[in-house]
Amino acid sequence: MKKLFVLAVAMLFVVSIAFAVNLDKPERAHKGVAEHLYLLEKDSSDWSVVENGSWGKLTYLPDKYVFNGHMLVPYEEYALISYIEPEGWPAEVTVQETGYADEYGDVHIMGDGLELECNDYDGVGGAKIWLVPTSDLTGDYFNTWDPDSYLFEAELLACEFEE
């Protein structure tokens, strides 16, 4: 009986310490699960994914995101953009943020919430998110079209399209 009492007191002590430690921790900013979107290099002749090509992963929540790209041109500056199929040229984009690829061809870009350009693509509302060299942009417009150097979303990023 004495062993059972000591065990109960010890368990109560451990639980109270765990509770007290958690009181000192700040509330998690996000209780939801982050979403992920892959961006991939594509062959512009048929829009197939380039095997072993450049790629990146966008991890996002409603108010923040991080993008990590790999196998890019070292020391090149890149822009993460939201894009709507243009009605004319030059095409306008929304630049999220920019970053430079390091000596290994990796880029890290982060920001506060995505500014999405939602559109209707064959009955599906969504946004296109691309990674492009900043040299292909002048402000918020494409100045050239070089899709072989871009990363394209693997699927549309879900968002509300309003007509």
GIFENBEL-V707235 format. One record per backbone hydrogen bond with DSSP energy under -0.5 kcal/mol. CO is the residue of the C=O (numbers start at 1). NH is the residue of the N-H. If there is no record, write none. Layout:
co: (CO/CO)
nh: (NH/NH)
This chain:
co: (1/2/3/4/5/6/7/8/9/10/11/12/13/14/15/16/17/18/19/20/21/22/35/37/38/39/40/41/42/43/43/43/48/49/50/54/55/56/57/57/58/59/60/61/64/65/66/67/68/69/70/72/73/76/77/78/79/79/80/80/81/82/83/91/92/93/94/94/97/99/101/102/102/105/106/107/109/111/111/114/116/117/119/119/120/121/123/124/126/127/127/128/130/131/132/133/134/136/136/138/140/141/144/146/147/150/151/152/156/157/160/161)
nh: (5/6/7/8/9/10/11/12/13/14/15/16/17/18/19/20/21/22/23/24/24/25/60/58/154/56/152/50/44/46/47/48/43/51/53/41/70/39/59/68/37/66/35/64/61/111/59/109/57/107/55/74/76/101/134/99/81/132/96/97/130/94/128/142/84/95/82/96/80/78/75/75/105/72/102/69/67/65/113/116/118/128/121/126/122/124/125/121/119/129/157/83/81/151/79/136/137/143/144/141/93/138/146/149/150/42/131/40/158/127/162/163)
